[in-house]
């Protein structure tokens, strides 16, 4: 089963996947600033140093963030949406002139979502469950072709009856392929050759407190104690399509690892980071800010 996660990446470099692959260090002050600008009217308070592999298991109240200079990320279930066009003002105001990339996966609804904004405009967005398309904006990218052509077919559990309205692929698998092309990894195992392990991407964990509360800055928190764990796929209902359509060797064969991002004179990076309590992302609309 695929991971339950939502990430928003803000990019001002040609190849964020390569930068993350080399290793990045999160700036705690810039991350704090990012979080304050994303959660105006609330108080983001850092709770721990973590990494992106902890995201799928985190509760709804936890938001993760990190600012690496010319790459930044906000992540957490409270950021989930199936209508990327409705958050355009929010995400582009946080990083004017930067590329913004969205990945959102929800195994409870079998939903996969990805989107890309360039220079404040939504370039491509797709959100769907296997039998329902919620959003389909812009021209598909080249890496989408095998999915639409039926080369990465939707697979069913034994005994499950295919729905004639089902897409020829699982939307979550397409969304994770977009993340792999742009950011260099997928959350759901197995990883592809050369993929960056999410555990190698440092982030800060935050709680969103009410106005007037005292915030703990990211520079004062320590890494969370954790033990190595092997992800175990959860059970799938017998009438639910499998989350991953093709075996690992078919997924990664003859495939370009990442797709470089064109950068158009981005502004100087500022700082920012950290998530917020559960609730519709529409609460954040109308905010203005810069990375």
DOMARKE-495467 format. One record per residue (C-alpha): residue in three letters; x, y, z. Coordinates in nm, 3 decimals. Example, Ala and Ser with C-alpha at 12.3 -4.5 7.8 and 13.67 -1.06 7.14 Angstrom:
{residu = ALA xx = 1.230 yy = -0.450 zz = 0.780}
{residu = SER xx = 1.367 yy = -0.106 zz = 0.714}
This chain:
{residu = UNK xx = 0.000 yy = 0.000 zz = 0.000}
{residu = UNK xx = 0.127 yy = 0.347 zz = -0.079}
{residu = UNK xx = 0.216 yy = 0.601 zz = 0.187}
{residu = UNK xx = -0.027 yy = 0.852 zz = 0.337}
{residu = UNK xx = 0.153 yy = 1.180 zz = 0.276}
{residu = UNK xx = 0.145 yy = 1.529 zz = 0.130}
{residu = UNK xx = 0.450 yy = 1.738 zz = 0.038}
{residu = UNK xx = 0.491 yy = 2.085 zz = -0.111}
{residu = UNK xx = 0.835 yy = 2.156 zz = -0.256}
{residu = UNK xx = 0.959 yy = 2.509 zz = -0.335}
{residu = UNK xx = 1.244 yy = 2.504 zz = -0.585}
{residu = UNK xx = 1.487 yy = 2.767 zz = -0.717}
{residu = UNK xx = 1.759 yy = 2.543 zz = -0.862}
{residu = UNK xx = 1.782 yy = 2.349 zz = -1.191}
{residu = UNK xx = 1.790 yy = 1.999 zz = -1.038}
{residu = UNK xx = 1.653 yy = 1.963 zz = -0.683}
{residu = UNK xx = 1.673 yy = 1.584 zz = -0.708}
{residu = UNK xx = 2.051 yy = 1.599 zz = -0.752}
{residu = UNK xx = 2.085 yy = 1.849 zz = -0.469}
{residu = UNK xx = 1.891 yy = 1.624 zz = -0.231}
{residu = UNK xx = 2.089 yy = 1.323 zz = -0.351}
{residu = UNK xx = 2.416 yy = 1.495 zz = -0.254}
{residu = UNK xx = 2.278 yy = 1.576 zz = 0.091}
{residu = UNK xx = 2.129 yy = 1.894 zz = 0.236}
{residu = UNK xx = 2.133 yy = 2.069 zz = 0.572}
{residu = UNK xx = 1.817 yy = 2.243 zz = 0.690}
{residu = UNK xx = 1.854 yy = 2.602 zz = 0.808}
{residu = UNK xx = 1.654 yy = 2.624 zz = 1.134}
{residu = UNK xx = 1.601 yy = 3.002 zz = 1.117}
{residu = UNK xx = 1.479 yy = 3.000 zz = 0.757}
{residu = UNK xx = 1.258 yy = 2.703 zz = 0.838}
{residu = UNK xx = 1.101 yy = 2.886 zz = 1.132}
{residu = UNK xx = 1.038 yy = 3.187 zz = 0.907}
{residu = UNK xx = 0.874 yy = 2.971 zz = 0.642}
{residu = UNK xx = 0.643 yy = 2.823 zz = 0.900}
{residu = UNK xx = 0.545 yy = 3.161 zz = 1.044}
{residu = UNK xx = 0.454 yy = 3.290 zz = 0.700}
{residu = UNK xx = 0.260 yy = 2.977 zz = 0.613}
{residu = UNK xx = 0.063 yy = 2.983 zz = 0.939}
{residu = UNK xx = -0.024 yy = 3.346 zz = 0.989}
{residu = UNK xx = -0.246 yy = 3.391 zz = 1.295}
{residu = UNK xx = -0.113 yy = 3.072 zz = 1.456}
{residu = UNK xx = 0.209 yy = 2.986 zz = 1.636}
{residu = UNK xx = 0.424 yy = 2.712 zz = 1.475}
{residu = UNK xx = 0.637 yy = 2.553 zz = 1.744}
{residu = UNK xx = 0.918 yy = 2.311 zz = 1.663}
{residu = UNK xx = 0.908 yy = 1.980 zz = 1.846}
{residu = UNK xx = 1.186 yy = 1.765 zz = 1.701}
{residu = UNK xx = 1.448 yy = 1.709 zz = 1.435}
{residu = UNK xx = 1.328 yy = 1.431 zz = 1.206}
{residu = UNK xx = 1.349 yy = 1.314 zz = 0.845}
{residu = UNK xx = 1.098 yy = 1.261 zz = 0.566}
{residu = UNK xx = 1.072 yy = 0.886 zz = 0.627}
{residu = UNK xx = 0.872 yy = 0.968 zz = 0.943}
{residu = UNK xx = 0.607 yy = 1.158 zz = 0.746}
{residu = UNK xx = 0.373 yy = 0.867 zz = 0.653}
{residu = UNK xx = 0.344 yy = 0.756 zz = 1.017}
{residu = UNK xx = 0.295 yy = 1.103 zz = 1.166}
{residu = UNK xx = -0.039 yy = 1.215 zz = 1.308}
{residu = UNK xx = -0.261 yy = 1.477 zz = 1.149}
{residu = UNK xx = -0.144 yy = 1.751 zz = 1.388}
{residu = UNK xx = 0.221 yy = 1.733 zz = 1.288}
{residu = UNK xx = 0.367 yy = 1.946 zz = 1.012}
{residu = UNK xx = 0.719 yy = 1.900 zz = 0.878}
{residu = UNK xx = 0.933 yy = 2.167 zz = 0.718}
{residu = UNK xx = 1.286 yy = 2.235 zz = 0.606}
{residu = UNK xx = 1.461 yy = 2.518 zz = 0.421}
{residu = UNK xx = 1.780 yy = 2.421 zz = 0.240}
{residu = UNK xx = 1.849 yy = 2.755 zz = 0.068}
{residu = UNK xx = 1.722 yy = 2.710 zz = -0.287}
{residu = UNK xx = 1.496 yy = 2.417 zz = -0.199}
{residu = UNK xx = 1.235 yy = 2.411 zz = 0.078}
{residu = UNK xx = 0.958 yy = 2.173 zz = 0.180}
{residu = UNK xx = 0.634 yy = 2.176 zz = 0.378}
{residu = UNK xx = 0.475 yy = 1.840 zz = 0.452}
{residu = UNK xx = 0.189 yy = 1.692 zz = 0.649}
{residu = UNK xx = -0.157 yy = 1.540 zz = 0.608}
{residu = UNK xx = -0.327 yy = 1.872 zz = 0.689}
{residu = UNK xx = -0.193 yy = 2.006 zz = 0.357}
{residu = UNK xx = -0.375 yy = 1.745 zz = 0.148}
{residu = UNK xx = -0.600 yy = 1.855 zz = -0.137}
{residu = UNK xx = -0.764 yy = 1.710 zz = -0.448}
{residu = UNK xx = -0.807 yy = 2.057 zz = -0.600}
{residu = UNK xx = -0.456 yy = 2.193 zz = -0.664}
{residu = UNK xx = -0.585 yy = 2.496 zz = -0.854}
{residu = UNK xx = -0.754 yy = 2.620 zz = -0.535}
{residu = UNK xx = -0.422 yy = 2.654 zz = -0.349}
{residu = UNK xx = -0.239 yy = 2.845 zz = -0.624}
{residu = UNK xx = -0.250 yy = 3.177 zz = -0.439}
{residu = UNK xx = -0.125 yy = 3.021 zz = -0.117}
{residu = UNK xx = 0.171 yy = 2.825 zz = -0.256}
{residu = UNK xx = 0.292 yy = 3.084 zz = -0.506}
{residu = UNK xx = 0.273 yy = 3.367 zz = -0.251}
{residu = UNK xx = 0.509 yy = 3.171 zz = -0.028}
{residu = UNK xx = 0.772 yy = 3.157 zz = -0.302}
{residu = UNK xx = 0.717 yy = 3.417 zz = -0.580}
{residu = UNK xx = 0.906 yy = 3.319 zz = -0.893}
{residu = UNK xx = 0.993 yy = 2.972 zz = -0.764}
{residu = UNK xx = 0.876 yy = 2.636 zz = -0.897}
{residu = UNK xx = 0.627 yy = 2.466 zz = -0.661}
{residu = UNK xx = 0.567 yy = 2.089 zz = -0.670}
{residu = UNK xx = 0.287 yy = 1.900 zz = -0.495}
{residu = UNK xx = 0.256 yy = 1.532 zz = -0.412}
{residu = UNK xx = -0.043 yy = 1.402 zz = -0.215}
{residu = UNK xx = -0.130 yy = 1.037 zz = -0.151}
{residu = UNK xx = -0.424 yy = 0.905 zz = 0.049}
{residu = UNK xx = -0.457 yy = 0.526 zz = 0.074}
{residu = UNK xx = -0.789 yy = 0.561 zz = 0.257}
{residu = UNK xx = -0.951 yy = 0.709 zz = -0.054}
{residu = UNK xx = -0.710 yy = 0.554 zz = -0.310}
{residu = UNK xx = -0.627 yy = 0.906 zz = -0.425}
{residu = UNK xx = -0.312 yy = 1.029 zz = -0.596}
{residu = UNK xx = -0.244 yy = 1.398 zz = -0.664}
{residu = UNK xx = 0.044 yy = 1.588 zz = -0.820}
{residu = UNK xx = 0.082 yy = 1.944 zz = -0.946}
{residu = UNK xx = 0.344 yy = 2.188 zz = -1.067}
{residu = UNK xx = 0.340 yy = 2.569 zz = -1.063}
{residu = UNK xx = 0.583 yy = 2.786 zz = -1.262}
{residu = UNK xx = 0.613 yy = 3.163 zz = -1.209}
{residu = UNK xx = 0.287 yy = 3.176 zz = -1.017}
{residu = UNK xx = 0.085 yy = 2.979 zz = -1.275}
{residu = UNK xx = -0.047 yy = 2.626 zz = -1.245}
{residu = UNK xx = 0.124 yy = 2.437 zz = -1.527}
{residu = UNK xx = 0.001 yy = 2.083 zz = -1.464}
{residu = UNK xx = -0.228 yy = 1.921 zz = -1.208}
{residu = UNK xx = -0.383 yy = 1.578 zz = -1.183}
{residu = UNK xx = -0.590 yy = 1.436 zz = -0.897}
{residu = UNK xx = -0.786 yy = 1.113 zz = -0.910}
{residu = UNK xx = -0.890 yy = 0.787 zz = -0.754}
{residu = UNK xx = -0.898 yy = 0.484 zz = -0.988}
{residu = UNK xx = -1.259 yy = 0.553 zz = -1.092}
{residu = UNK xx = -1.289 yy = 0.932 zz = -1.048}
{residu = UNK xx = -1.085 yy = 1.222 zz = -1.188}
{residu = UNK xx = -1.103 yy = 1.522 zz = -0.954}
{residu = UNK xx = -0.865 yy = 1.750 zz = -1.147}
{residu = UNK xx = -0.686 yy = 1.732 zz = -1.482}
{residu = UNK xx = -0.523 yy = 2.061 zz = -1.577}
{residu = UNK xx = -0.258 yy = 2.132 zz = -1.839}
{residu = UNK xx = -0.064 yy = 1.919 zz = -2.085}
{residu = UNK xx = 0.069 yy = 1.584 zz = -1.955}
{residu = UNK xx = 0.444 yy = 1.546 zz = -1.917}
{residu = UNK xx = 0.639 yy = 1.286 zz = -2.114}
{residu = UNK xx = 0.679 yy = 1.055 zz = -1.815}
{residu = UNK xx = 0.299 yy = 1.022 zz = -1.800}
{residu = UNK xx = 0.276 yy = 0.859 zz = -2.145}
{residu = UNK xx = 0.329 yy = 0.496 zz = -2.036}
{residu = UNK xx = 0.050 yy = 0.532 zz = -1.780}
{residu = UNK xx = -0.206 yy = 0.674 zz = -2.022}
{residu = UNK xx = -0.099 yy = 0.420 zz = -2.287}
{residu = UNK xx = -0.182 yy = 0.130 zz = -2.055}
{residu = UNK xx = 0.180 yy = 0.022 zz = -2.007}
{residu = UNK xx = 0.156 yy = 0.058 zz = -1.628}
{residu = UNK xx = -0.182 yy = -0.112 zz = -1.577}
{residu = UNK xx = -0.396 yy = -0.091 zz = -1.268}
{residu = UNK xx = -0.370 yy = -0.425 zz = -1.085}
{residu = UNK xx = -0.644 yy = -0.585 zz = -0.883}
{residu = UNK xx = -0.641 yy = -0.823 zz = -0.591}
{residu = UNK xx = -0.753 yy = -1.178 zz = -0.663}
{residu = UNK xx = -1.130 yy = -1.193 zz = -0.688}
{residu = UNK xx = -1.177 yy = -0.818 zz = -0.734}
{residu = UNK xx = -1.395 yy = -0.718 zz = -1.028}
{residu = UNK xx = -1.253 yy = -0.441 zz = -1.250}
{residu = UNK xx = -1.473 yy = -0.134 zz = -1.279}
{residu = UNK xx = -1.526 yy = -0.030 zz = -1.644}
{residu = UNK xx = -1.481 yy = 0.333 zz = -1.531}
{residu = UNK xx = -1.137 yy = 0.269 zz = -1.382}
{residu = UNK xx = -0.835 yy = 0.449 zz = -1.522}
{residu = UNK xx = -0.573 yy = 0.232 zz = -1.699}
{residu = UNK xx = -0.330 yy = 0.304 zz = -1.410}
{residu = UNK xx = -0.335 yy = 0.383 zz = -1.039}
{residu = UNK xx = -0.328 yy = 0.762 zz = -0.983}
{residu = UNK xx = -0.106 yy = 0.720 zz = -0.677}
{residu = UNK xx = 0.157 yy = 0.545 zz = -0.886}
{residu = UNK xx = 0.151 yy = 0.826 zz = -1.143}
{residu = UNK xx = 0.177 yy = 1.088 zz = -0.867}
{residu = UNK xx = 0.477 yy = 0.913 zz = -0.715}
{residu = UNK xx = 0.641 yy = 0.892 zz = -1.058}
{residu = UNK xx = 0.603 yy = 1.270 zz = -1.087}
{residu = UNK xx = 0.774 yy = 1.307 zz = -0.750}
{residu = UNK xx = 1.053 yy = 1.074 zz = -0.861}
{residu = UNK xx = 1.108 yy = 1.266 zz = -1.185}
{residu = UNK xx = 1.114 yy = 1.605 zz = -1.013}
{residu = UNK xx = 1.249 yy = 1.537 zz = -0.663}
{residu = UNK xx = 1.430 yy = 1.206 zz = -0.707}
{residu = UNK xx = 1.242 yy = 0.954 zz = -0.493}
{residu = UNK xx = 0.911 yy = 0.793 zz = -0.408}
{residu = UNK xx = 0.774 yy = 0.721 zz = -0.063}
{residu = UNK xx = 0.631 yy = 0.377 zz = -0.143}
{residu = UNK xx = 0.888 yy = 0.095 zz = -0.166}
{residu = UNK xx = 1.067 yy = -0.043 zz = -0.349}
{residu = UNK xx = 1.297 yy = 0.249 zz = -0.437}
{residu = UNK xx = 1.437 yy = 0.284 zz = -0.787}
{residu = UNK xx = 1.805 yy = 0.279 zz = -0.872}
{residu = UNK xx = 1.961 yy = 0.606 zz = -0.761}
{residu = UNK xx = 1.657 yy = 0.721 zz = -0.562}
{residu = UNK xx = 1.728 yy = 0.932 zz = -0.256}
{residu = UNK xx = 1.617 yy = 0.764 zz = 0.066}
{residu = UNK xx = 1.358 yy = 0.985 zz = 0.244}
{residu = UNK xx = 1.547 yy = 0.908 zz = 0.565}
{residu = UNK xx = 1.837 yy = 1.114 zz = 0.426}
{residu = UNK xx = 1.626 yy = 1.430 zz = 0.392}
{residu = UNK xx = 1.626 yy = 1.617 zz = 0.726}
{residu = UNK xx = 1.320 yy = 1.812 zz = 0.839}
{residu = UNK xx = 1.187 yy = 1.972 zz = 1.155}
{residu = UNK xx = 0.858 yy = 1.859 zz = 1.308}
{residu = UNK xx = 0.613 yy = 2.128 zz = 1.426}
{residu = UNK xx = 0.291 yy = 2.165 zz = 1.618}
{residu = UNK xx = 0.062 yy = 2.455 zz = 1.536}
{residu = UNK xx = -0.039 yy = 2.635 zz = 1.853}
{residu = UNK xx = -0.302 yy = 2.902 zz = 1.915}
{residu = UNK xx = -0.218 yy = 3.270 zz = 1.892}
{residu = UNK xx = -0.043 yy = 3.393 zz = 2.207}
{residu = UNK xx = 0.135 yy = 3.065 zz = 2.277}
{residu = UNK xx = 0.513 yy = 3.054 zz = 2.318}
{residu = UNK xx = 0.693 yy = 2.894 zz = 2.025}
{residu = UNK xx = 1.003 yy = 2.676 zz = 2.044}
{residu = UNK xx = 1.248 yy = 2.764 zz = 1.764}
{residu = UNK xx = 1.385 yy = 2.485 zz = 1.547}
{residu = UNK xx = 1.739 yy = 2.563 zz = 1.661}
{residu = UNK xx = 1.649 yy = 2.443 zz = 2.012}
{residu = UNK xx = 1.501 yy = 2.102 zz = 1.933}
{residu = UNK xx = 1.685 yy = 1.772 zz = 1.922}
{residu = UNK xx = 1.653 yy = 1.464 zz = 1.699}
{residu = UNK xx = 1.370 yy = 1.226 zz = 1.782}
{residu = UNK xx = 1.483 yy = 0.892 zz = 1.926}
{residu = UNK xx = 1.392 yy = 0.620 zz = 1.681}
{residu = UNK xx = 1.468 yy = 0.260 zz = 1.598}
{residu = UNK xx = 1.516 yy = 0.117 zz = 1.251}
{residu = UNK xx = 1.196 yy = -0.025 zz = 1.116}
{residu = UNK xx = 1.101 yy = -0.212 zz = 0.804}
{residu = UNK xx = 0.788 yy = -0.070 zz = 0.635}
{residu = UNK xx = 0.511 yy = -0.325 zz = 0.627}
{residu = UNK xx = 0.240 yy = -0.279 zz = 0.367}
{residu = UNK xx = -0.103 yy = -0.262 zz = 0.522}
{residu = UNK xx = -0.391 yy = -0.487 zz = 0.412}
{residu = UNK xx = -0.599 yy = -0.393 zz = 0.113}
{residu = UNK xx = -0.974 yy = -0.454 zz = 0.090}
{residu = UNK xx = -1.050 yy = -0.727 zz = -0.160}
{residu = UNK xx = -1.249 yy = -0.486 zz = -0.376}
{residu = UNK xx = -0.976 yy = -0.221 zz = -0.380}
{residu = UNK xx = -0.715 yy = -0.189 zz = -0.658}
{residu = UNK xx = -0.356 yy = -0.246 zz = -0.552}
{residu = UNK xx = -0.157 yy = 0.070 zz = -0.486}
{residu = UNK xx = 0.133 yy = -0.015 zz = -0.716}
{residu = UNK xx = 0.071 yy = -0.118 zz = -1.070}
{residu = UNK xx = 0.396 yy = -0.275 zz = -1.190}
{residu = UNK xx = 0.683 yy = -0.477 zz = -1.044}
{residu = UNK xx = 0.991 yy = -0.283 zz = -0.939}
{residu = UNK xx = 1.201 yy = -0.395 zz = -1.236}
{residu = UNK xx = 0.939 yy = -0.271 zz = -1.480}
{residu = UNK xx = 0.899 yy = 0.058 zz = -1.294}
{residu = UNK xx = 1.264 yy = 0.155 zz = -1.313}
{residu = UNK xx = 1.376 yy = 0.004 zz = -1.642}
{residu = UNK xx = 1.489 yy = 0.239 zz = -1.919}
{residu = UNK xx = 1.363 yy = 0.538 zz = -1.725}
{residu = UNK xx = 1.518 yy = 0.883 zz = -1.684}
{residu = UNK xx = 1.579 yy = 0.931 zz = -1.315}
{residu = UNK xx = 1.497 yy = 1.298 zz = -1.274}
{residu = UNK xx = 1.365 yy = 1.586 zz = -1.478}
{residu = UNK xx = 1.564 yy = 1.910 zz = -1.435}
{residu = UNK xx = 1.365 yy = 2.220 zz = -1.349}
{residu = UNK xx = 1.406 yy = 2.544 zz = -1.538}
{residu = UNK xx = 1.465 yy = 2.841 zz = -1.308}
{residu = UNK xx = 1.371 yy = 3.195 zz = -1.404}
{residu = UNK xx = 1.552 yy = 3.456 zz = -1.194}
{residu = UNK xx = 1.419 yy = 3.353 zz = -0.852}
{residu = UNK xx = 1.433 yy = 3.607 zz = -0.569}
{residu = UNK xx = 1.683 yy = 3.577 zz = -0.285}
{residu = UNK xx = 1.592 yy = 3.291 zz = -0.055}
{residu = UNK xx = 1.470 yy = 3.391 zz = 0.288}
{residu = UNK xx = 1.370 yy = 3.133 zz = 0.543}
{residu = UNK xx = 1.087 yy = 2.913 zz = 0.647}
{residu = UNK xx = 0.950 yy = 2.586 zz = 0.765}
{residu = UNK xx = 0.699 yy = 2.379 zz = 0.970}
{residu = UNK xx = 0.337 yy = 2.260 zz = 0.935}
{residu = UNK xx = 0.001 yy = 2.303 zz = 1.093}
{residu = UNK xx = -0.292 yy = 2.141 zz = 1.266}
{residu = UNK xx = -0.547 yy = 1.944 zz = 1.064}
{residu = UNK xx = -0.802 yy = 2.136 zz = 0.866}
{residu = UNK xx = -0.874 yy = 2.232 zz = 0.506}
{residu = UNK xx = -0.585 yy = 2.402 zz = 0.332}
{residu = UNK xx = -0.832 yy = 2.667 zz = 0.223}
{residu = UNK xx = -0.775 yy = 2.826 zz = 0.565}
{residu = UNK xx = -0.439 yy = 2.944 zz = 0.437}
{residu = UNK xx = -0.569 yy = 3.124 zz = 0.126}
{residu = UNK xx = -0.481 yy = 3.489 zz = 0.080}
{residu = UNK xx = -0.146 yy = 3.478 zz = 0.259}
{residu = UNK xx = 0.145 yy = 3.677 zz = 0.118}
{residu = UNK xx = 0.510 yy = 3.598 zz = 0.182}
{residu = UNK xx = 0.850 yy = 3.516 zz = 0.039}
{residu = UNK xx = 1.101 yy = 3.239 zz = 0.091}
